[in-house]
Amino acid sequence: MVTMVETQVHDIPSEFEFSLEESSAKIRRLSRNTIENVVEIGRELKWVKDHLEHGLWEKWVREKLGWHPATAWRFMQAATRHENLASTQELEEQAFIQELWGNVPKTEQPKSQEDVLKWLETELDRLIQKAFHLLNQLDFCGHLTPTIAGKLRNLAEAITNVVDNCEPKVNVNLN
C-alpha cells in the first residue's frame, strides 16, 4: 500500500532546487511554444477549410491528419478567438490552457451558492447539447435496442426525480 504524504515546496532538498528551476523554466517555454503552435495549427486548418469545396474538409481532416473533426474545430476555435492578437505572447498562458483543454485549477476558496449555480447551469447546458446530439443519432438510426431504451428510461426517471424533489429557488440571481 502506498501512503500519500503532503510535501511542501520548501521540503525539497536544496541540491535539486536549481534543476527544478531549470525544469520549470523549460516547461513554461514549451508551454508557450505549445500555445503558439495550437494557434498556428488552427490558422492553417482554417486556411485549408476555406480552400476546399463544401463537405470535403472533414474528410480531409480524417484521411490526411487522422483526427476527428471535433479536434480540428478546437484548434480553429482557438485561432479564431486569438486572431486579433499581434502575437501569442499577449495570451495569458493559464487561461489559454484552461480554455483549450477545459482544465480548471482547484481553488482553496469556497464557492458561493451563486457561483455553484452558475457552474451547474453551464454544465447542464453542455449536457443538454450532448443529449440532443445523441438523440439525433438515435433518431437517425431509426430504432432502439432494449438496452438503449432502458438507459433512456433510467435517465428520464432520474431527471424527473431530481425535478420533483427540488424546490425552485426564486431568490437567487444568476445574472
C-alpha positions in Angstrom: 0.0 0.0 0.0 1.2 3.5 -0.9 0.8 6.3 1.6 0.5 9.8 0.2 2.5 12.3 2.2 1.9 16.0 1.6 5.1 17.7 0.5 5.7 21.5 0.6 7.9 23.2 -1.8 10.3 24.2 1.0 10.7 20.4 1.8 12.5 19.8 -1.5 16.3 19.2 -0.9 18.4 22.3 -1.8 20.6 20.3 -4.2 17.5 19.8 -6.5 16.3 23.4 -6.4 18.5 24.6 -9.4 17.4 21.6 -11.5 13.8 22.1 -10.6 14.0 25.8 -11.6 15.6 24.8 -14.9 12.8 22.3 -15.4 10.0 24.8 -14.6 11.6 27.4 -17.0 11.8 24.7 -19.7 8.2 23.6 -19.1 7.0 27.3 -19.3 8.9 27.7 -22.5 7.5 24.6 -24.0 4.0 25.6 -22.9 4.4 29.0 -24.7 5.5 27.1 -27.8 2.5 24.8 -27.5 0.2 27.8 -27.3 1.8 29.3 -30.4 1.6 26.0 -32.3 -2.0 25.5 -31.3 -3.0 28.9 -32.7 -0.9 28.4 -35.8 -2.4 24.9 -36.4 -5.8 26.4 -36.1 -5.0 29.1 -38.6 -3.7 26.5 -41.1 -6.8 24.4 -40.6 -9.0 27.4 -41.3 -7.0 28.2 -44.5 -7.5 24.6 -45.7 -11.2 24.7 -44.9 -11.5 28.0 -46.8 -9.9 26.4 -49.9 -11.7 23.1 -50.0 -15.1 22.6 -51.6 -18.0 22.3 -49.2 -18.1 18.9 -47.5 -14.5 17.9 -48.2 -12.8 19.4 -45.2 -13.9 16.8 -42.6 -13.0 14.0 -45.0 -9.6 15.7 -45.5 -9.1 16.0 -41.7 -9.9 12.3 -41.1 -7.8 11.0 -44.0 -4.8 13.3 -44.0 -4.4 14.1 -40.4 -6.1 11.0 -38.8 -8.1 13.3 -36.5 -11.7 13.5 -35.6 -13.1 16.8 -37.0 -14.0 18.0 -33.5 -10.3 18.1 -32.6 -9.6 20.2 -35.6 -12.5 22.5 -34.7 -11.0 23.1 -31.3 -7.7 24.3 -32.9 -9.7 26.5 -35.3 -11.7 28.0 -32.4 -8.5 28.8 -30.6 -7.2 30.6 -33.6 -10.4 32.5 -34.2 -10.6 33.7 -30.5 -7.0 34.9 -30.7 -6.8 36.1 -34.4 -6.6 39.7 -33.4 -3.5 39.3 -31.3 -0.3 40.6 -32.8 1.4 37.6 -31.3 0.6 34.8 -28.9 2.9 36.5 -26.4 -0.1 38.5 -25.5 -2.0 35.4 -24.3 -2.4 34.7 -20.7 -1.0 31.2 -20.6 -3.1 29.6 -17.8 -6.3 31.0 -19.2 -5.5 29.7 -22.7 -4.7 26.2 -21.4 -7.9 26.1 -19.4 -9.8 27.3 -22.5 -8.3 24.7 -24.8 -8.4 21.6 -22.5 -11.1 22.7 -20.1 -8.8 22.3 -17.0 -9.9 24.3 -14.1 -7.5 24.7 -11.2 -8.7 23.7 -7.8 -9.1 26.7 -5.6 -8.9 26.8 -1.8 -11.7 29.4 -1.5 -15.2 28.1 -1.1 -17.6 29.0 -3.9 -20.7 31.0 -3.3 -24.1 29.4 -3.9 -24.5 31.7 -6.9 -21.1 30.5 -8.3 -22.1 26.9 -7.9 -25.5 27.5 -9.5 -23.9 29.3 -12.5 -21.4 26.4 -12.9 -24.3 23.9 -12.7 -26.3 25.8 -15.2 -23.4 25.8 -17.7 -22.7 22.1 -17.2 -26.4 21.4 -17.7 -26.4 23.3 -21.0 -23.4 21.2 -22.1 -25.2 18.0 -21.1 -28.4 19.1 -22.9 -26.4 19.8 -26.1 -24.8 16.4 -25.8 -28.1 14.7 -25.1 -29.7 16.4 -28.2 -26.8 15.2 -30.3 -27.2 11.6 -29.0 -31.0 11.7 -29.5 -30.5 12.9 -33.1 -28.1 10.0 -33.7 -30.7 7.6 -32.3 -33.4 9.1 -34.5 -31.1 8.7 -37.4 -30.7 5.0 -36.6 -34.5 4.6 -36.7 -34.7 2.1 -33.8 -33.6 1.4 -30.2 -32.1 -1.7 -28.7 -33.7 -2.8 -25.4 -30.5 -1.7 -23.6 -30.5 1.8 -25.0 -34.3 2.2 -24.4 -33.7 1.1 -20.7 -30.9 3.6 -20.3 -33.1 6.4 -21.7 -35.9 5.5 -19.3 -33.5 5.5 -16.4 -32.2 8.9 -17.4 -35.7 10.3 -17.7 -36.7 8.8 -14.3 -33.5 10.3 -12.7 -34.3 13.7 -14.2 -37.9 13.6 -13.1 -36.9 12.6 -9.5 -34.5 15.5 -9.2 -37.0 18.0 -10.5 -39.8 16.6 -8.3 -37.6 16.6 -5.1 -36.1 20.1 -5.5 -38.0 23.2 -5.0 -37.1 26.0 -7.4 -35.5 29.0 -5.6 -36.6 32.3 -7.0 -34.4 34.4 -4.7 -31.1 33.6 -6.4 -30.0 36.0 -9.0 -27.7 34.3 -11.6 -27.1 37.4 -13.8 
